[in-house]
Amino acid sequence: MLRVLLVDDHRSYTDLLALGLAVHGDAEVVGVAHDAAAARAAMAGGDPRRAPQVVVLDVRLPGGGLTLLGDVHAAGARALVLTAHPRPGPAREALEAGAAGFLGKQTPLAGIVAAVRTVAAGGTAHPSAAESEATGATLPRLTPRELDVLHGLAGGRDVTRIAAAHRLSPHTVRDHVRALLGKLGARSQLEAVVAAERLGLVALDPGGEPVPRAAGQPVP
């Protein structure tokens, strides 16, 4: 039986995940911790029958989720890091710090269970966007004007408003939108923004507005 420790400050989420692991039958939740101190205590329990093989860890856990990776390794376990906001930067940071996997919490339950099994078996698990940056895969290269249009779309502006803001014709903006859809593998403007945000090409603040690029920031 695969032994799993769940570490997340959202109790409803750990309850759901524990239920999902139990339903699949080959995993046992040997502990649940809602902060870093409780997680360390659970890993230092001393009973080998309760020692976790995989620790499912919230990256934004109070006290610092990634700070627990050393404790996870010392306990002879492997870590699957979860986040509500999957982005390439944090994914790379987690994988470089020794996590065996990095997934968004919106991943279907079956996908998280499969990732737990993969990590337990010595493999790695991470979403395609995170994997692209972590492995050095090439990201879509956008022109400066395409990036301007992308930021407009991320800000909820329509073609007419984007055209006016950049002194372009609506026809030209539509051409840029079509180019963005092709480069990002998207079928709609919304899908393009979501894909770009996950790839780190555009950042959104908590209110959903794009974060402006700093002056001189290179275009990917």
CYANA upper distance limits for C-alpha pairs under 8 A (distance plus 0.5 A):
  1 MET  CA     26 ASP  CA      5.93
  1 MET  CA     27 ALA  CA      6.00
  1 MET  CA     28 GLU  CA      6.94
  2 LEU  CA     26 ASP  CA      6.59
  2 LEU  CA     27 ALA  CA      4.91
  2 LEU  CA     28 GLU  CA      6.39
  2 LEU  CA     53 GLN  CA      7.36
  2 LEU  CA    120 ALA  CA      8.20
  3 ARG  CA     27 ALA  CA      6.40
  3 ARG  CA     28 GLU  CA      5.48
  3 ARG  CA     29 VAL  CA      6.45
  3 ARG  CA     30 VAL  CA      6.50
  3 ARG  CA     50 ARG  CA      7.76
  3 ARG  CA     51 ALA  CA      7.58
  3 ARG  CA     52 PRO  CA      5.38
  3 ARG  CA     53 GLN  CA      5.84
  3 ARG  CA     54 VAL  CA      7.13
  4 VAL  CA     27 ALA  CA      7.40
  4 VAL  CA     28 GLU  CA      6.53
  4 VAL  CA     29 VAL  CA      5.26
  4 VAL  CA     30 VAL  CA      6.28
  4 VAL  CA     31 GLY  CA      7.69
  4 VAL  CA     52 PRO  CA      5.56
  4 VAL  CA     53 GLN  CA      6.51
  4 VAL  CA     54 VAL  CA      5.48
  4 VAL  CA     55 VAL  CA      6.29
  4 VAL  CA     56 VAL  CA      7.75
  5 LEU  CA     29 VAL  CA      6.34
  5 LEU  CA     30 VAL  CA      6.22
  5 LEU  CA     31 GLY  CA      5.41
  5 LEU  CA     32 VAL  CA      6.34
  5 LEU  CA     33 ALA  CA      8.24
  5 LEU  CA     52 PRO  CA      6.16
  5 LEU  CA     53 GLN  CA      8.42
  5 LEU  CA     54 VAL  CA      6.92
  5 LEU  CA     55 VAL  CA      5.25
  5 LEU  CA     56 VAL  CA      6.72
  6 LEU  CA     14 THR  CA      7.03
  6 LEU  CA     18 ALA  CA      8.33
  6 LEU  CA     29 VAL  CA      7.76
  6 LEU  CA     31 GLY  CA      6.87
  6 LEU  CA     32 VAL  CA      5.26
  6 LEU  CA     33 ALA  CA      6.75
  6 LEU  CA     55 VAL  CA      6.49
  6 LEU  CA     56 VAL  CA      5.47
  6 LEU  CA     57 LEU  CA      6.91
  7 VAL  CA     14 THR  CA      8.13
  7 VAL  CA     32 VAL  CA      6.38
  7 VAL  CA     33 ALA  CA      5.24
  7 VAL  CA     34 HIS  CA      6.21
  7 VAL  CA     35 ASP  CA      7.54
  7 VAL  CA     36 ALA  CA      8.43
  7 VAL  CA     39 ALA  CA      6.92
  7 VAL  CA     55 VAL  CA      7.65
  7 VAL  CA     56 VAL  CA      6.47
  7 VAL  CA     57 LEU  CA      5.34
  7 VAL  CA     58 ASP  CA      6.74
  7 VAL  CA     61 LEU  CA      8.31
  8 ASP  CA     13 TYR  CA      8.18
  8 ASP  CA     14 THR  CA      7.03
  8 ASP  CA     32 VAL  CA      8.41
  8 ASP  CA     33 ALA  CA      6.97
  8 ASP  CA     34 HIS  CA      5.50
  8 ASP  CA     35 ASP  CA      7.37
  8 ASP  CA     57 LEU  CA      6.74
  8 ASP  CA     58 ASP  CA      5.63
  8 ASP  CA     61 LEU  CA      6.61
  9 ASP  CA     33 ALA  CA      8.00
  9 ASP  CA     34 HIS  CA      4.69
  9 ASP  CA     35 ASP  CA      6.59
  9 ASP  CA     58 ASP  CA      8.31
  9 ASP  CA     61 LEU  CA      6.71
  9 ASP  CA     62 PRO  CA      7.87
 10 HIS  CA     14 THR  CA      7.04
 10 HIS  CA     34 HIS  CA      7.67
 11 ARG  CA     15 ASP  CA      6.59
 11 ARG  CA     34 HIS  CA      7.81
 12 SER  CA     16 LEU  CA      6.74
 13 TYR  CA     17 LEU  CA      6.62
 14 THR  CA     18 ALA  CA      6.41
 14 THR  CA     32 VAL  CA      7.84
 15 ASP  CA     19 LEU  CA      6.71
 16 LEU  CA     20 GLY  CA      6.71
 17 LEU  CA     21 LEU  CA      6.68
 17 LEU  CA    109 LEU  CA      7.80
 18 ALA  CA     22 ALA  CA      6.65
 18 ALA  CA     29 VAL  CA      6.82
 19 LEU  CA     23 VAL  CA      6.66
 20 GLY  CA     24 HIS  CA      7.05
 20 GLY  CA    109 LEU  CA      7.23
 20 GLY  CA    110 ALA  CA      8.37
 20 GLY  CA    113 VAL  CA      8.04
 21 LEU  CA     25 GLY  CA      7.37
 21 LEU  CA     26 ASP  CA      8.19
 21 LEU  CA     27 ALA  CA      6.29
 21 LEU  CA     28 GLU  CA      7.59
 21 LEU  CA     29 VAL  CA      7.97
 21 LEU  CA    113 VAL  CA      6.87
 22 ALA  CA     26 ASP  CA      7.99
 22 ALA  CA     27 ALA  CA      6.75
 22 ALA  CA     28 GLU  CA      6.96
 22 ALA  CA     29 VAL  CA      8.11
 24 HIS  CA    113 VAL  CA      8.48
 30 VAL  CA     50 ARG  CA      6.22
 30 VAL  CA     51 ALA  CA      7.97
 30 VAL  CA     52 PRO  CA      7.23
 31 GLY  CA     42 ALA  CA      7.25
 32 VAL  CA     39 ALA  CA      8.18
 33 ALA  CA     38 ALA  CA      5.79
 33 ALA  CA     39 ALA  CA      5.60
 33 ALA  CA     42 ALA  CA      7.96
 34 HIS  CA     38 ALA  CA      7.18
 34 HIS  CA     39 ALA  CA      7.83
 34 HIS  CA     61 LEU  CA      8.28
 35 ASP  CA     39 ALA  CA      6.81
 35 ASP  CA     61 LEU  CA      6.81
 35 ASP  CA     62 PRO  CA      6.31
 35 ASP  CA     63 GLY  CA      7.35
 36 ALA  CA     40 ARG  CA      6.74
 36 ALA  CA     61 LEU  CA      7.52
 36 ALA  CA     62 PRO  CA      7.19
 36 ALA  CA     63 GLY  CA      6.08
 36 ALA  CA     64 GLY  CA      7.55
 36 ALA  CA     65 GLY  CA      7.60
 36 ALA  CA     68 LEU  CA      7.52
 37 ALA  CA     41 ALA  CA      6.81
 38 ALA  CA     42 ALA  CA      6.65
 39 ALA  CA     43 MET  CA      6.78
 40 ARG  CA     44 ALA  CA      6.67
 40 ARG  CA     68 LEU  CA      8.04
 40 ARG  CA     71 ASP  CA      7.28
 41 ALA  CA     45 GLY  CA      6.69
 43 MET  CA     51 ALA  CA      7.12
 43 MET  CA     52 PRO  CA      7.64
 43 MET  CA     71 ASP  CA      8.00
 43 MET  CA     72 VAL  CA      7.78
 43 MET  CA     75 ALA  CA      6.68
 44 ALA  CA     75 ALA  CA      7.70
 45 GLY  CA     50 ARG  CA      8.25
 45 GLY  CA     51 ALA  CA      7.90
 46 GLY  CA     51 ALA  CA      7.94
 47 ASP  CA     51 ALA  CA      6.82
 51 ALA  CA     75 ALA  CA      8.16
 52 PRO  CA     75 ALA  CA      8.44
 52 PRO  CA     77 ALA  CA      6.67
 53 GLN  CA     76 GLY  CA      7.60
 53 GLN  CA     77 ALA  CA      5.04
 53 GLN  CA     78 ARG  CA      6.83
 53 GLN  CA    120 ALA  CA      7.00
 54 VAL  CA     77 ALA  CA      5.89
 54 VAL  CA     78 ARG  CA      5.40
 54 VAL  CA     79 ALA  CA      6.20
 54 VAL  CA     80 LEU  CA      7.57
 54 VAL  CA    116 VAL  CA      7.42
 54 VAL  CA    119 VAL  CA      7.68
 54 VAL  CA    120 ALA  CA      6.55
 55 VAL  CA     72 VAL  CA      7.56
 55 VAL  CA     77 ALA  CA      7.30
 55 VAL  CA     78 ARG  CA      6.66
 55 VAL  CA     79 ALA  CA      5.30
 55 VAL  CA     80 LEU  CA      6.65
 56 VAL  CA     79 ALA  CA      6.46
 56 VAL  CA     80 LEU  CA      5.31
 56 VAL  CA     81 VAL  CA      6.40
 56 VAL  CA     82 LEU  CA      7.57
 56 VAL  CA    116 VAL  CA      8.36
 57 LEU  CA     61 LEU  CA      8.29
 57 LEU  CA     65 GLY  CA      7.08
 57 LEU  CA     79 ALA  CA      7.29
 57 LEU  CA     80 LEU  CA      6.58
 57 LEU  CA     81 VAL  CA      5.24
 57 LEU  CA     82 LEU  CA      6.39
 58 ASP  CA     65 GLY  CA      6.35
 58 ASP  CA     81 VAL  CA      6.31
 58 ASP  CA     82 LEU  CA      5.41
 58 ASP  CA     83 THR  CA      6.43
 59 VAL  CA     64 GLY  CA      7.57
 59 VAL  CA     65 GLY  CA      4.95
 59 VAL  CA     66 LEU  CA      6.53
 59 VAL  CA     81 VAL  CA      6.52
 59 VAL  CA     82 LEU  CA      6.46
 59 VAL  CA     83 THR  CA      6.18
 60 ARG  CA     64 GLY  CA      6.69
 60 ARG  CA     65 GLY  CA      6.03
 60 ARG  CA     83 THR  CA      7.65
 61 LEU  CA     65 GLY  CA      5.24
 63 GLY  CA     67 THR  CA      8.32
 64 GLY  CA     68 LEU  CA      7.78
 65 GLY  CA     69 LEU  CA      8.22
 66 LEU  CA     94 ALA  CA      7.25
 66 LEU  CA     97 ALA  CA      8.08
 68 LEU  CA     72 VAL  CA      6.72
 69 LEU  CA     73 HIS  CA      6.76
 69 LEU  CA     79 ALA  CA      7.53
 69 LEU  CA     97 ALA  CA      7.75
 69 LEU  CA     98 GLY  CA      7.36
 69 LEU  CA     99 ALA  CA      7.45
 70 GLY  CA     74 ALA  CA      6.62
 71 ASP  CA     75 ALA  CA      6.65
 72 VAL  CA     76 GLY  CA      7.12
 72 VAL  CA     77 ALA  CA      5.90
 72 VAL  CA     78 ARG  CA      6.85
 72 VAL  CA     79 ALA  CA      7.21
 73 HIS  CA     77 ALA  CA      5.97
 73 HIS  CA     78 ARG  CA      6.91
 78 ARG  CA     99 ALA  CA      7.49
 78 ARG  CA    100 ALA  CA      6.77
 78 ARG  CA    119 VAL  CA      7.34
 78 ARG  CA    120 ALA  CA      7.51
 79 ALA  CA     98 GLY  CA      8.41
 79 ALA  CA     99 ALA  CA      5.58
 79 ALA  CA    100 ALA  CA      6.00
 79 ALA  CA    101 GLY  CA      7.23
 79 ALA  CA    119 VAL  CA      8.09
 80 LEU  CA     99 ALA  CA      6.69
 80 LEU  CA    100 ALA  CA      6.25
 80 LEU  CA    101 GLY  CA      5.08
 80 LEU  CA    102 PHE  CA      6.41
 80 LEU  CA    103 LEU  CA      8.16
 80 LEU  CA    115 ALA  CA      8.28
 80 LEU  CA    116 VAL  CA      7.47
 80 LEU  CA    119 VAL  CA      7.57
 80 LEU  CA    125 ALA  CA      8.30
 81 VAL  CA     94 ALA  CA      7.91
 81 VAL  CA     99 ALA  CA      7.18
 81 VAL  CA    100 ALA  CA      8.38
 81 VAL  CA    101 GLY  CA      6.40
 81 VAL  CA    102 PHE  CA      5.20
 81 VAL  CA    103 LEU  CA      6.90
 82 LEU  CA    102 PHE  CA      6.26
 82 LEU  CA    103 LEU  CA      5.47
 82 LEU  CA    104 GLY  CA      6.06
 82 LEU  CA    105 LYS  CA      6.38
 83 THR  CA    102 PHE  CA      8.20
 83 THR  CA    103 LEU  CA      6.94
 83 THR  CA    104 GLY  CA      5.42
 83 THR  CA    105 LYS  CA      6.05
 84 ALA  CA    104 GLY  CA      6.08
 84 ALA  CA    105 LYS  CA      5.60
 84 ALA  CA    106 GLN  CA      7.53
 85 HIS  CA    104 GLY  CA      6.89
 85 HIS  CA    105 LYS  CA      8.36
 86 PRO  CA     90 PRO  CA      8.01
 86 PRO  CA     91 ALA  CA      7.66
 86 PRO  CA    103 LEU  CA      7.31
 86 PRO  CA    104 GLY  CA      5.60
 86 PRO  CA    130 ALA  CA      8.03
 86 PRO  CA    198 ARG  CA      7.08
 87 ARG  CA     91 ALA  CA      6.74
 87 ARG  CA    129 ALA  CA      7.97
 87 ARG  CA    130 ALA  CA      6.91
 87 ARG  CA    197 GLU  CA      8.04
 87 ARG  CA    198 ARG  CA      5.65
 87 ARG  CA    199 LEU  CA      7.09
 87 ARG  CA    200 GLY  CA      6.97
 88 PRO  CA     92 ARG  CA      6.53
 88 PRO  CA    129 ALA  CA      6.98
 88 PRO  CA    130 ALA  CA      5.05
 88 PRO  CA    131 GLU  CA      8.29
 88 PRO  CA    132 SER  CA      8.44
 88 PRO  CA    133 GLU  CA      6.42
 88 PRO  CA    134 ALA  CA      7.83
 88 PRO  CA    198 ARG  CA      7.40
 88 PRO  CA    199 LEU  CA      6.64
 88 PRO  CA    200 GLY  CA      6.84
 89 GLY  CA     93 GLU  CA      6.77
 89 GLY  CA    130 ALA  CA      8.40
 89 GLY  CA    133 GLU  CA      8.49
 89 GLY  CA    200 GLY  CA      8.22
 90 PRO  CA     94 ALA  CA      6.57
 91 ALA  CA     95 LEU  CA      6.67
 91 ALA  CA    102 PHE  CA      6.52
 91 ALA  CA    130 ALA  CA      6.09
 91 ALA  CA    134 ALA  CA      7.74
 92 ARG  CA     96 GLU  CA      6.45
 92 ARG  CA    130 ALA  CA      7.49
 92 ARG  CA    133 GLU  CA      7.50
 92 ARG  CA    134 ALA  CA      5.62
 93 GLU  CA     97 ALA  CA      6.61
 94 ALA  CA     98 GLY  CA      7.03
 94 ALA  CA     99 ALA  CA      6.01
 94 ALA  CA    102 PHE  CA      7.69
 95 LEU  CA     99 ALA  CA      5.26
 95 LEU  CA    100 ALA  CA      7.01
 95 LEU  CA    101 GLY  CA      7.39
 95 LEU  CA    102 PHE  CA      7.84
 95 LEU  CA    134 ALA  CA      8.04
100 ALA  CA    119 VAL  CA      6.61
100 ALA  CA    123 GLY  CA      7.60
100 ALA  CA    124 THR  CA      5.47
100 ALA  CA    125 ALA  CA      7.15
101 GLY  CA    115 ALA  CA      8.08
101 GLY  CA    119 VAL  CA      7.44
101 GLY  CA    124 THR  CA      5.70
101 GLY  CA    125 ALA  CA      4.81
101 GLY  CA    126 HIS  CA      5.74
102 PHE  CA    125 ALA  CA      6.81
102 PHE  CA    126 HIS  CA      5.22
102 PHE  CA    127 PRO  CA      7.67
102 PHE  CA    130 ALA  CA      8.29
103 LEU  CA    107 THR  CA      7.43
103 LEU  CA    112 ILE  CA      8.23
103 LEU  CA    125 ALA  CA      7.88
103 LEU  CA    126 HIS  CA      5.88
103 LEU  CA    127 PRO  CA      6.51
104 GLY  CA    127 PRO  CA      8.22
107 THR  CA    111 GLY  CA      6.61
107 THR  CA    112 ILE  CA      7.00
108 PRO  CA    112 ILE  CA      7.06
109 LEU  CA    113 VAL  CA      6.72
110 ALA  CA    114 ALA  CA      6.59
111 GLY  CA    115 ALA  CA      6.61
112 ILE  CA    116 VAL  CA      6.71
113 VAL  CA    117 ARG  CA      6.96
114 ALA  CA    118 THR  CA      6.72
115 ALA  CA    119 VAL  CA      6.56
115 ALA  CA    124 THR  CA      8.27
115 ALA  CA    125 ALA  CA      6.16
116 VAL  CA    120 ALA  CA      6.59
117 ARG  CA    121 ALA  CA      6.69
118 THR  CA    122 GLY  CA      7.06
118 THR  CA    123 GLY  CA      5.65
118 THR  CA    124 THR  CA      6.95
118 THR  CA    125 ALA  CA      7.38
119 VAL  CA    123 GLY  CA      5.34
119 VAL  CA    124 THR  CA      5.99
119 VAL  CA    125 ALA  CA      7.28
126 HIS  CA    130 ALA  CA      6.85
126 HIS  CA    131 GLU  CA      6.50
127 PRO  CA    131 GLU  CA      6.48
128 SER  CA    132 SER  CA      6.47
129 ALA  CA    133 GLU  CA      7.37
129 ALA  CA    198 ARG  CA      6.80
129 ALA  CA    199 LEU  CA      6.16
130 ALA  CA    134 ALA  CA      6.55
130 ALA  CA    198 ARG  CA      8.48
130 ALA  CA    199 LEU  CA      8.01
131 GLU  CA    135 THR  CA      6.33
131 GLU  CA    137 ALA  CA      8.44
132 SER  CA    136 GLY  CA      6.51
132 SER  CA    137 ALA  CA      5.22
132 SER  CA    138 THR  CA      7.61
132 SER  CA    139 LEU  CA      7.90
133 GLU  CA    137 ALA  CA      6.39
133 GLU  CA    138 THR  CA      8.26
133 GLU  CA    139 LEU  CA      8.31
139 LEU  CA    199 LEU  CA      8.06
139 LEU  CA    220 PRO  CA      8.16
140 PRO  CA    183 LYS  CA      6.49
140 PRO  CA    184 LEU  CA      7.33
140 PRO  CA    220 PRO  CA      8.16
141 ARG  CA    183 LYS  CA      8.41
141 ARG  CA    220 PRO  CA      6.16
142 LEU  CA    146 GLU  CA      6.27
142 LEU  CA    147 LEU  CA      6.60
142 LEU  CA    180 LEU  CA      8.33
142 LEU  CA    219 VAL  CA      7.74
142 LEU  CA    220 PRO  CA      7.00
143 THR  CA    147 LEU  CA      6.73
143 THR  CA    219 VAL  CA      7.89
144 PRO  CA    148 ASP  CA      6.79
144 PRO  CA    219 VAL  CA      7.01
145 ARG  CA    149 VAL  CA      6.82
145 ARG  CA    176 HIS  CA      8.26
146 GLU  CA    150 LEU  CA      6.58
146 GLU  CA    176 HIS  CA      6.22
146 GLU  CA    177 VAL  CA      8.06
146 GLU  CA    179 ALA  CA      8.35
146 GLU  CA    180 LEU  CA      7.35
147 LEU  CA    151 HIS  CA      6.69
147 LEU  CA    219 VAL  CA      8.29
148 ASP  CA    152 GLY  CA      6.86
149 VAL  CA    153 LEU  CA      6.76
149 VAL  CA    162 ILE  CA      7.13
149 VAL  CA    173 VAL  CA      7.60
149 VAL  CA    176 HIS  CA      7.55
149 VAL  CA    177 VAL  CA      7.68
150 LEU  CA    154 ALA  CA      6.64
150 LEU  CA    177 VAL  CA      8.26
150 LEU  CA    180 LEU  CA      8.08
150 LEU  CA    193 VAL  CA      7.54
150 LEU  CA    202 VAL  CA      8.25
151 HIS  CA    155 GLY  CA      6.68
151 HIS  CA    202 VAL  CA      7.30
151 HIS  CA    210 PRO  CA      6.78
152 GLY  CA    156 GLY  CA      7.09
152 GLY  CA    157 ARG  CA      5.93
152 GLY  CA    158 ASP  CA      8.21
152 GLY  CA    162 ILE  CA      6.40
153 LEU  CA    157 ARG  CA      5.84
153 LEU  CA    158 ASP  CA      7.29
153 LEU  CA    162 ILE  CA      8.45
153 LEU  CA    189 GLN  CA      7.54
153 LEU  CA    190 LEU  CA      8.46
153 LEU  CA    193 VAL  CA      7.41
154 ALA  CA    193 VAL  CA      6.19
154 ALA  CA    202 VAL  CA      8.27
154 ALA  CA    204 LEU  CA      8.24
154 ALA  CA    208 GLY  CA      8.39
154 ALA  CA    209 GLU  CA      7.31
154 ALA  CA    210 PRO  CA      6.42
155 GLY  CA    208 GLY  CA      7.96
155 GLY  CA    209 GLU  CA      5.78
155 GLY  CA    210 PRO  CA      6.26
157 ARG  CA    161 ARG  CA      6.42
157 ARG  CA    162 ILE  CA      6.76
158 ASP  CA    162 ILE  CA      6.75
159 VAL  CA    163 ALA  CA      6.51
159 VAL  CA    170 PRO  CA      6.47
159 VAL  CA    173 VAL  CA      6.79
159 VAL  CA    174 ARG  CA      7.31
160 THR  CA    164 ALA  CA      6.76
160 THR  CA    170 PRO  CA      6.20
161 ARG  CA    165 ALA  CA      6.61
162 ILE  CA    166 HIS  CA      6.85
162 ILE  CA    168 LEU  CA      8.49
162 ILE  CA    173 VAL  CA      7.81
163 ALA  CA    167 ARG  CA      6.18
163 ALA  CA    168 LEU  CA      5.11
163 ALA  CA    169 SER  CA      6.09
163 ALA  CA    170 PRO  CA      5.91
163 ALA  CA    172 THR  CA      8.47
163 ALA  CA    173 VAL  CA      6.62
164 ALA  CA    168 LEU  CA      6.86
164 ALA  CA    169 SER  CA      8.21
168 LEU  CA    172 THR  CA      6.93
168 LEU  CA    173 VAL  CA      7.34
169 SER  CA    173 VAL  CA      6.99
170 PRO  CA    174 ARG  CA      6.66
171 HIS  CA    175 ASP  CA      6.88
172 THR  CA    176 HIS  CA      6.94
173 VAL  CA    177 VAL  CA      6.69
174 ARG  CA    178 ARG  CA      6.69
175 ASP  CA    179 ALA  CA      6.78
176 HIS  CA    180 LEU  CA      6.67
177 VAL  CA    181 LEU  CA      6.72
177 VAL  CA    189 GLN  CA      8.04
178 ARG  CA    182 GLY  CA      6.84
179 ALA  CA    183 LYS  CA      6.72
180 LEU  CA    184 LEU  CA      6.44
180 LEU  CA    192 ALA  CA      7.52
181 LEU  CA    185 GLY  CA      6.24
181 LEU  CA    186 ALA  CA      5.28
181 LEU  CA    187 ARG  CA      6.84
181 LEU  CA    188 SER  CA      7.42
181 LEU  CA    189 GLN  CA      7.66
181 LEU  CA    192 ALA  CA      6.45
182 GLY  CA    186 ALA  CA      7.07
184 LEU  CA    192 ALA  CA      6.56
184 LEU  CA    195 ALA  CA      7.07
184 LEU  CA    196 ALA  CA      7.62
185 GLY  CA    192 ALA  CA      8.04
186 ALA  CA    191 GLU  CA      5.81
186 ALA  CA    192 ALA  CA      5.65
186 ALA  CA    195 ALA  CA      8.04
187 ARG  CA    191 GLU  CA      6.91
187 ARG  CA    192 ALA  CA      7.96
188 SER  CA    192 ALA  CA      6.78
189 GLN  CA    193 VAL  CA      6.87
190 LEU  CA    194 VAL  CA      6.77
191 GLU  CA    195 ALA  CA      6.52
192 ALA  CA    196 ALA  CA      6.52
193 VAL  CA    197 GLU  CA      6.55
193 VAL  CA    202 VAL  CA      8.31
194 VAL  CA    198 ARG  CA      6.78
195 ALA  CA    199 LEU  CA      6.75
196 ALA  CA    200 GLY  CA      6.67
196 ALA  CA    201 LEU  CA      5.52
196 ALA  CA    202 VAL  CA      6.32
197 GLU  CA    201 LEU  CA      6.32
197 GLU  CA    202 VAL  CA      5.44
197 GLU  CA    203 ALA  CA      6.22
197 GLU  CA    204 LEU  CA      7.68
201 LEU  CA    220 PRO  CA      7.85
202 VAL  CA    210 PRO  CA      7.15
202 VAL  CA    211 VAL  CA      7.85
203 ALA  CA    210 PRO  CA      6.03
203 ALA  CA    211 VAL  CA      5.91
204 LEU  CA    208 GLY  CA      5.69
204 LEU  CA    209 GLU  CA      5.68
204 LEU  CA    210 PRO  CA      4.84
204 LEU  CA    211 VAL  CA      6.12
205 ASP  CA    209 GLU  CA      5.91
205 ASP  CA    210 PRO  CA      6.72
205 ASP  CA    211 VAL  CA      6.71
213 ARG  CA    217 GLN  CA      6.82
